[in-house]
C-alpha cells in the first residue's frame, strides 16, 4: 500500500499545507544549494544557508564557517554570502569599501563577472537538473512496454466472460495488429468484449478479452471536475446521461460535446455502482502544431484494461527522455505566457500559491510517484521563473551582468535600486493576480 496516498484523507487542509511545504522546501533547497556550491567553487564565501525564513529553529556551522539552519517560516530559503546585508544579497552599505582586496574577492559583489554569472545561473540550472534526475529516475523505475506485448495483470473491470490471462502475448485485437496500426482505439468497435489473437505457452489461439481502452480512470487531474466530484483512480464509468458506455472514447465524446452542461455519470467501483454529477470545464491545451485550443474536460486519464509487462530502460535513453520532457515544460510555459499576454487563452491559466498548494495535496493523494512527478514539474517552473529578466530574480541579476559586460562598468547603485523596487512591485502584482485567480477562477 502506498502510505503517502492515504495522508491527504486525514485532515485535508493540514496535509495540503504539509505537502506544499515539503515540495517547496525540496525545490528551494536545491535551487539555493546551486548558488551555494557554485559560489564556493568560484571562491565566494557563504555565511548562512537557510531553509525557511525568520528565527532559526536548528543550526550547525561547518568547518568553512557556513551556518546551516532550518528557520521557522518554511516558505522558501536563501544563501547569505559573505558581505551581504541580507538574504537578497544586498551589498552591506559602507562595509565593502573598507574591506581589503583579499576579502572583497570572497564576496559576490567583489568576485569577477564570470564568477558572479556562474553563481547566479546555478540556482535555476540546479532546478532543471533536479527535474531531469526525477524524470529519468521515474522512467528507469517504470520501464517500457516489453516486445512482444505481454499481459502482466488484468485490471478489475465489470466485464464478464474475459478469457484473456496474464502471460498471454498479444498478436492482434479484433484483427488489428498492435504495432502495424496507428490509432488502434479508432479501428476496433465500441464493445466490452473483443477477440484477441494471443500466443499462450507456445500455442496461438483466439480468446475473448476486454476492450483495451475501457472507460477506466487511471489518473485524475488535480482540482478537476472529476477529482472534486469524488471520482477515484480505478473507477470504471459505465454510463453517461443514462446511456451505457463501453470505451473511454465514448466518454470523451460526451464530455467534448457537452459545452459545459452537467453530466450524469454512473460509475462501477469494486463491484458497487455509484452516481455522480459534474460540470466539464474549459481548458486551454497546447497542440502539437503550436498554439493552443480550448476543449471541455472533466480531468480523467484513460487506462488500459490490462497492465503490460515492462522491461528496463537504459540510463542514457531515460536521460534523453528526461531532458526532452523538461524542455517541453519550459517551451510550453513560455508559449502559454505569450498566449495569455496576447489574449489568445484565458489568464485563469496562471495559478498562485493557493492553487499550487491544492495541486500538491491532490498529487500526493494519488501516490508517491505522482507527487515526485509534481515536484519535477514544479522545479522546472521555479527554474524558469527565476530566469525572467526581473530585478530581484536571478534573471534580473544576469541582465545587470550583461550590461556590465557590454558597457564595461556596473550600473549605478541608484539605477539598480530603482529597478529593484520596480521588480518587487511587479512580483507583488503578479502574485496578487495569481491569488485572485486561485480564488475566483474555476
KEGU-913998 format. One record per residue (C-alpha): residue in one letter; residue number from 0; x, y, z. Coordinates in steps of 0.2 Angstrom, whole numbers, plus 5000, padded with zeros to 4 digits. Layout:
<nodes>
> A; NUM; X; Y; Z
...
</nodes>
This chain:
<nodes>
> X; 0; 5000; 5000; 5000
> X; 1; 5006; 5017; 4996
> X; 2; 5006; 5026; 5013
> X; 3; 5008; 5044; 5006
> X; 4; 4992; 5042; 4996
> X; 5; 4982; 5040; 5012
> X; 6; 4989; 5056; 5021
> X; 7; 4978; 5069; 5012
> X; 8; 4962; 5059; 5018
> X; 9; 4965; 5064; 5036
> X; 10; 4964; 5082; 5039
> X; 11; 4964; 5088; 5021
> X; 12; 4969; 5106; 5023
> X; 13; 4983; 5101; 5035
> X; 14; 4990; 5089; 5023
> X; 15; 4988; 5100; 5008
> X; 16; 4999; 5113; 5018
> X; 17; 5012; 5099; 5023
> X; 18; 5014; 5093; 5005
> X; 19; 5015; 5110; 4998
> X; 20; 5029; 5115; 5011
> X; 21; 5038; 5099; 5008
> X; 22; 5038; 5101; 4989
> X; 23; 5043; 5119; 4990
> X; 24; 5057; 5116; 5003
> X; 25; 5065; 5102; 4992
> X; 26; 5064; 5113; 4977
> X; 27; 5071; 5129; 4985
> X; 28; 5084; 5120; 4995
> X; 29; 5091; 5113; 4978
> X; 30; 5090; 5130; 4970
> X; 31; 5099; 5138; 4984
> X; 32; 5112; 5124; 4985
> X; 33; 5116; 5128; 4967
> X; 34; 5120; 5145; 4971
> X; 35; 5130; 5140; 4987
> X; 36; 5141; 5126; 4979
> X; 37; 5145; 5136; 4963
> X; 38; 5149; 5151; 4973
> X; 39; 5161; 5141; 4984
> X; 40; 5169; 5133; 4968
> X; 41; 5171; 5151; 4962
> X; 42; 5179; 5157; 4978
> X; 43; 5164; 5166; 4986
> X; 44; 5161; 5163; 5004
> X; 45; 5144; 5159; 5011
> X; 46; 5139; 5164; 5029
> X; 47; 5122; 5156; 5030
> X; 48; 5112; 5143; 5021
> X; 49; 5094; 5143; 5027
> X; 50; 5079; 5133; 5023
> X; 51; 5065; 5144; 5028
> X; 52; 5065; 5162; 5034
> X; 53; 5064; 5170; 5051
> X; 54; 5071; 5164; 5068
> X; 55; 5082; 5149; 5067
> X; 56; 5075; 5133; 5074
> X; 57; 5091; 5122; 5072
> X; 58; 5108; 5127; 5065
> X; 59; 5125; 5119; 5063
> X; 60; 5141; 5128; 5057
> X; 61; 5153; 5118; 5046
> X; 62; 5172; 5119; 5045
> X; 63; 5171; 5133; 5032
> X; 64; 5161; 5144; 5043
> X; 65; 5144; 5142; 5034
> X; 66; 5130; 5141; 5046
> X; 67; 5117; 5129; 5040
> X; 68; 5099; 5132; 5048
> X; 69; 5081; 5127; 5047
> X; 70; 5071; 5143; 5050
> X; 71; 5053; 5145; 5057
> X; 72; 5044; 5150; 5041
> X; 73; 5046; 5136; 5029
> X; 74; 5041; 5146; 5013
> X; 75; 5057; 5146; 5004
> X; 76; 5075; 5149; 5009
> X; 77; 5091; 5158; 5005
> X; 78; 5110; 5159; 5004
> X; 79; 5118; 5174; 5013
> X; 80; 5135; 5176; 5005
> X; 81; 5150; 5185; 5014
> X; 82; 5147; 5204; 5014
> X; 83; 5129; 5203; 5011
> X; 84; 5117; 5214; 5022
> X; 85; 5103; 5202; 5020
> X; 86; 5096; 5186; 5011
> X; 87; 5093; 5195; 4995
> X; 88; 5112; 5198; 4993
> X; 89; 5111; 5217; 4995
> X; 90; 5128; 5225; 4997
> X; 91; 5132; 5230; 5015
> X; 92; 5132; 5249; 5015
> X; 93; 5150; 5256; 5018
> X; 94; 5157; 5239; 5023
> X; 95; 5163; 5234; 5005
> X; 96; 5174; 5249; 5003
> X; 97; 5183; 5246; 5020
> X; 98; 5187; 5228; 5015
> X; 99; 5205; 5223; 5010
> X; 100; 5206; 5216; 4992
> X; 101; 5208; 5198; 4998
> X; 102; 5191; 5199; 5007
> X; 103; 5182; 5208; 4994
> X; 104; 5186; 5194; 4982
> X; 105; 5177; 5182; 4994
> X; 106; 5160; 5192; 4992
> X; 107; 5149; 5190; 4977
> X; 108; 5150; 5209; 4974
> X; 109; 5169; 5208; 4973
> X; 110; 5170; 5192; 4963
> X; 111; 5174; 5193; 4944
> X; 112; 5160; 5194; 4932
> X; 113; 5162; 5176; 4927
> X; 114; 5161; 5170; 4945
> X; 115; 5145; 5180; 4948
> X; 116; 5137; 5175; 4932
> X; 117; 5140; 5156; 4936
> X; 118; 5134; 5158; 4954
> X; 119; 5118; 5166; 4950
> X; 120; 5115; 5155; 4935
> X; 121; 5117; 5139; 4945
> X; 122; 5101; 5141; 4955
> X; 123; 5089; 5139; 4940
> X; 124; 5101; 5126; 4932
> X; 125; 5100; 5115; 4948
> X; 126; 5081; 5116; 4947
> X; 127; 5082; 5110; 4929
> X; 128; 5095; 5096; 4934
> X; 129; 5083; 5091; 4948
> X; 130; 5069; 5089; 4936
> X; 131; 5079; 5079; 4924
> X; 132; 5085; 5067; 4938
> X; 133; 5067; 5064; 4944
> X; 134; 5060; 5062; 4927
> X; 135; 5074; 5050; 4922
> X; 136; 5073; 5040; 4939
> X; 137; 5054; 5038; 4936
> X; 138; 5057; 5032; 4918
> X; 139; 5070; 5019; 4924
> X; 140; 5059; 5013; 4938
> X; 141; 5043; 5012; 4927
> X; 142; 5052; 5004; 4912
> X; 143; 5044; 5002; 4895
> X; 144; 5032; 4990; 4887
> X; 145; 5041; 4974; 4883
> X; 146; 5041; 4967; 4865
> X; 147; 5031; 4957; 4861
> X; 148; 5017; 4965; 4872
> X; 149; 5013; 4953; 4886
> X; 150; 4999; 4954; 4898
> X; 151; 5005; 4956; 4916
> X; 152; 4989; 4959; 4925
> X; 153; 4971; 4962; 4920
> X; 154; 4963; 4977; 4929
> X; 155; 4947; 4975; 4939
> X; 156; 4933; 4978; 4927
> X; 157; 4914; 4975; 4927
> X; 158; 4916; 4965; 4910
> X; 159; 4910; 4947; 4911
> X; 160; 4917; 4932; 4900
> X; 161; 4935; 4938; 4899
> X; 162; 4946; 4923; 4894
> X; 163; 4962; 4933; 4892
> X; 164; 4976; 4928; 4905
> X; 165; 4992; 4935; 4912
> X; 166; 5007; 4929; 4902
> X; 167; 4997; 4930; 4885
> X; 168; 5007; 4938; 4871
> X; 169; 4995; 4949; 4861
> X; 170; 4996; 4947; 4842
> X; 171; 4981; 4955; 4836
> X; 172; 4965; 4963; 4844
> X; 173; 4949; 4960; 4833
> X; 174; 4961; 4958; 4818
> X; 175; 4971; 4973; 4821
> X; 176; 4990; 4972; 4823
> X; 177; 4996; 4981; 4838
> X; 178; 5012; 4988; 4831
> X; 179; 5007; 4990; 4812
> X; 180; 4992; 5000; 4815
> X; 181; 4991; 5018; 4822
> X; 182; 4976; 5024; 4832
> X; 183; 4971; 5006; 4837
> X; 184; 4956; 5013; 4848
> X; 185; 4948; 5020; 4832
> X; 186; 4950; 5004; 4822
> X; 187; 4941; 4992; 4834
> X; 188; 4922; 4993; 4838
> X; 189; 4915; 5000; 4854
> X; 190; 4911; 4984; 4863
> X; 191; 4915; 4977; 4880
> X; 192; 4922; 4961; 4873
> X; 193; 4933; 4958; 4858
> X; 194; 4943; 4944; 4850
> X; 195; 4961; 4943; 4855
> X; 196; 4974; 4933; 4845
> X; 197; 4987; 4928; 4858
> X; 198; 5002; 4916; 4860
> X; 199; 5000; 4906; 4876
> X; 200; 5013; 4893; 4881
> X; 201; 5019; 4892; 4863
> X; 202; 5002; 4890; 4855
> X; 203; 4992; 4903; 4845
> X; 204; 4974; 4904; 4850
> X; 205; 4959; 4916; 4849
> X; 206; 4951; 4921; 4866
> X; 207; 4939; 4934; 4872
> X; 208; 4946; 4950; 4881
> X; 209; 4940; 4967; 4887
> X; 210; 4941; 4982; 4875
> X; 211; 4959; 4988; 4878
> X; 212; 4953; 5006; 4881
> X; 213; 4938; 5004; 4893
> X; 214; 4931; 5019; 4902
> X; 215; 4944; 5016; 4916
> X; 216; 4951; 5030; 4927
> X; 217; 4969; 5028; 4928
> X; 218; 4973; 5046; 4935
> X; 219; 4965; 5062; 4939
> X; 220; 4970; 5080; 4936
> X; 221; 4972; 5090; 4952
> X; 222; 4957; 5102; 4955
> X; 223; 4947; 5095; 4940
> X; 224; 4929; 5092; 4940
> X; 225; 4931; 5073; 4942
> X; 226; 4943; 5075; 4956
> X; 227; 4932; 5087; 4966
> X; 228; 4916; 5076; 4962
> X; 229; 4924; 5062; 4971
> X; 230; 4929; 5050; 4957
> X; 231; 4944; 5040; 4961
> X; 232; 4958; 5031; 4952
> X; 233; 4952; 5013; 4947
> X; 234; 4934; 5018; 4944
> X; 235; 4926; 5012; 4928
> X; 236; 4912; 5024; 4920
> X; 237; 4899; 5013; 4914
> X; 238; 4886; 5026; 4909
> X; 239; 4884; 5044; 4904
> X; 240; 4867; 5053; 4905
> X; 241; 4858; 5036; 4907
> X; 242; 4867; 5029; 4891
> X; 243; 4879; 5014; 4893
> X; 244; 4897; 5017; 4888
> X; 245; 4910; 5003; 4884
> X; 246; 4925; 5013; 4880
> X; 247; 4935; 5029; 4885
> X; 248; 4932; 5037; 4868
> X; 249; 4913; 5037; 4871
> X; 250; 4915; 5046; 4887
> X; 251; 4927; 5058; 4879
> X; 252; 4914; 5062; 4865
> X; 253; 4900; 5065; 4878
> X; 254; 4912; 5077; 4888
> X; 255; 4918; 5087; 4872
> X; 256; 4900; 5089; 4865
> X; 257; 4893; 5094; 4882
> X; 258; 4898; 5113; 4881
> X; 259; 4899; 5113; 4900
> X; 260; 4882; 5106; 4903
> X; 261; 4880; 5094; 4919
> X; 262; 4884; 5076; 4915
> X; 263; 4877; 5062; 4925
> X; 264; 4890; 5048; 4927
> X; 265; 4886; 5030; 4933
> X; 266; 4902; 5023; 4940
> X; 267; 4907; 5005; 4944
> X; 268; 4919; 5004; 4959
> X; 269; 4924; 4987; 4967
> X; 270; 4908; 4979; 4962
> X; 271; 4896; 4994; 4968
> X; 272; 4888; 5006; 4956
> X; 273; 4888; 5024; 4961
> X; 274; 4881; 5040; 4953
> X; 275; 4890; 5057; 4951
> X; 276; 4885; 5074; 4943
> X; 277; 4899; 5086; 4937
> X; 278; 4901; 5100; 4925
> X; 279; 4915; 5099; 4912
> X; 280; 4927; 5114; 4912
> X; 281; 4935; 5124; 4898
> X; 282; 4954; 5120; 4897
> X; 283; 4967; 5129; 4885
> X; 284; 4978; 5115; 4879
> X; 285; 4994; 5116; 4869
> X; 286; 4993; 5107; 4852
> X; 287; 5007; 5099; 4843
> X; 288; 5007; 5111; 4828
> X; 289; 5010; 5125; 4840
> X; 290; 4997; 5137; 4849
> X; 291; 4983; 5132; 4860
> X; 292; 4965; 5126; 4858
> X; 293; 4950; 5126; 4870
> X; 294; 4942; 5110; 4875
> X; 295; 4930; 5104; 4888
> X; 296; 4937; 5092; 4901
> X; 297; 4932; 5083; 4917
> X; 298; 4950; 5079; 4921
> X; 299; 4952; 5060; 4920
> X; 300; 4966; 5050; 4911
> X; 301; 4962; 5034; 4901
> X; 302; 4969; 5017; 4907
> X; 303; 4972; 5001; 4898
> X; 304; 4961; 4986; 4903
> X; 305; 4977; 4977; 4907
> X; 306; 4995; 4981; 4913
> X; 307; 5008; 4975; 4900
> X; 308; 5024; 4968; 4906
> X; 309; 5038; 4980; 4906
> X; 310; 5057; 4980; 4903
> X; 311; 5071; 4991; 4909
> X; 312; 5076; 5007; 4901
> X; 313; 5094; 5011; 4898
> X; 314; 5100; 5026; 4908
> X; 315; 5106; 5035; 4893
> X; 316; 5089; 5033; 4885
> X; 317; 5080; 5039; 4901
> X; 318; 5091; 5054; 4902
> X; 319; 5086; 5059; 4884
> X; 320; 5068; 5057; 4888
> X; 321; 5070; 5067; 4904
> X; 322; 5079; 5082; 4895
> X; 323; 5065; 5082; 4882
> X; 324; 5051; 5082; 4895
> X; 325; 5060; 5096; 4904
> X; 326; 5062; 5106; 4888
> X; 327; 5043; 5103; 4884
> X; 328; 5038; 5110; 4900
> X; 329; 5049; 5126; 4898
> X; 330; 5043; 5128; 4880
> X; 331; 5025; 5125; 4884
> X; 332; 5026; 5138; 4898
> X; 333; 5034; 5151; 4888
> X; 334; 5021; 5148; 4874
> X; 335; 5007; 5149; 4887
> X; 336; 5013; 5165; 4894
> X; 337; 5014; 5173; 4877
> X; 338; 4997; 5167; 4873
> X; 339; 4990; 5174; 4889
> X; 340; 4998; 5191; 4886
> X; 341; 4991; 5192; 4868
> X; 342; 4974; 5187; 4874
> X; 343; 4973; 5170; 4865
> X; 344; 4970; 5160; 4880
> X; 345; 4962; 5164; 4897
> X; 346; 4973; 5172; 4911
> X; 347; 4965; 5159; 4923
> X; 348; 4979; 5148; 4917
> X; 349; 4990; 5157; 4929
> X; 350; 4990; 5149; 4946
> X; 351; 4996; 5156; 4963
> X; 352; 5002; 5148; 4979
> X; 353; 4984; 5143; 4984
> X; 354; 4982; 5133; 4968
> X; 355; 4999; 5126; 4969
> X; 356; 4996; 5120; 4987
> X; 357; 4980; 5112; 4982
> X; 358; 4988; 5103; 4967
> X; 359; 5002; 5097; 4978
> X; 360; 4990; 5089; 4990
> X; 361; 4980; 5081; 4976
> X; 362; 4995; 5074; 4968
> X; 363; 5001; 5067; 4984
> X; 364; 4984; 5059; 4986
> X; 365; 4987; 5049; 4970
> X; 366; 5003; 5041; 4977
> X; 367; 5021; 5044; 4979
> X; 368; 5025; 5043; 4960
> X; 369; 5013; 5057; 4956
> X; 370; 5020; 5068; 4970
> X; 371; 5038; 5065; 4963
> X; 372; 5032; 5070; 4946
> X; 373; 5024; 5085; 4953
> X; 374; 5040; 5091; 4961
> X; 375; 5049; 5088; 4944
> X; 376; 5037; 5099; 4935
> X; 377; 5036; 5112; 4949
> X; 378; 5055; 5113; 4949
> X; 379; 5056; 5116; 4931
> X; 380; 5043; 5130; 4933
> X; 381; 5053; 5138; 4948
> X; 382; 5069; 5137; 4937
> X; 383; 5061; 5146; 4923
> X; 384; 5053; 5159; 4933
> X; 385; 5069; 5164; 4941
> X; 386; 5077; 5167; 4924
> X; 387; 5064; 5180; 4920
> X; 388; 5073; 5197; 4917
> X; 389; 5065; 5205; 4933
> X; 390; 5076; 5213; 4946
> X; 391; 5077; 5203; 4962
> X; 392; 5076; 5187; 4952
> X; 393; 5091; 5178; 4946
> X; 394; 5087; 5184; 4928
> X; 395; 5087; 5202; 4933
> X; 396; 5105; 5200; 4941
> X; 397; 5110; 5192; 4924
> X; 398; 5103; 5207; 4915
> X; 399; 5114; 5218; 4925
> X; 400; 5129; 5207; 4922
> X; 401; 5126; 5208; 4903
> X; 402; 5125; 5227; 4904
> X; 403; 5142; 5226; 4914
> X; 404; 5149; 5215; 4901
> X; 405; 5144; 5227; 4886
> X; 406; 5146; 5244; 4894
> X; 407; 5162; 5239; 4904
> X; 408; 5155; 5246; 4920
> X; 409; 5142; 5241; 4933
> X; 410; 5125; 5250; 4933
> X; 411; 5124; 5264; 4946
> X; 412; 5118; 5260; 4963
> X; 413; 5104; 5272; 4961
> X; 414; 5098; 5263; 4945
> X; 415; 5099; 5246; 4952
> X; 416; 5089; 5252; 4967
> X; 417; 5075; 5260; 4957
> X; 418; 5074; 5244; 4946
> X; 419; 5074; 5233; 4961
> X; 420; 5060; 5242; 4969
> X; 421; 5050; 5241; 4952
> X; 422; 5054; 5222; 4951
> X; 423; 5047; 5220; 4969
> X; 424; 5032; 5229; 4964
> X; 425; 5030; 5219; 4948
> X; 426; 5032; 5202; 4958
> X; 427; 5019; 5208; 4971
> X; 428; 5007; 5212; 4957
> X; 429; 5009; 5196; 4948
> X; 430; 5007; 5187; 4965
> X; 431; 4991; 5196; 4969
> X; 432; 4984; 5192; 4952
> X; 433; 4988; 5174; 4954
> X; 434; 4980; 5173; 4971
> X; 435; 4965; 5182; 4963
> X; 436; 4964; 5168; 4950
> X; 437; 4966; 5154; 4964
> X; 438; 4950; 5161; 4972
> X; 439; 4939; 5166; 4958
> X; 440; 4944; 5156; 4943
> X; 441; 4936; 5138; 4941
</nodes>
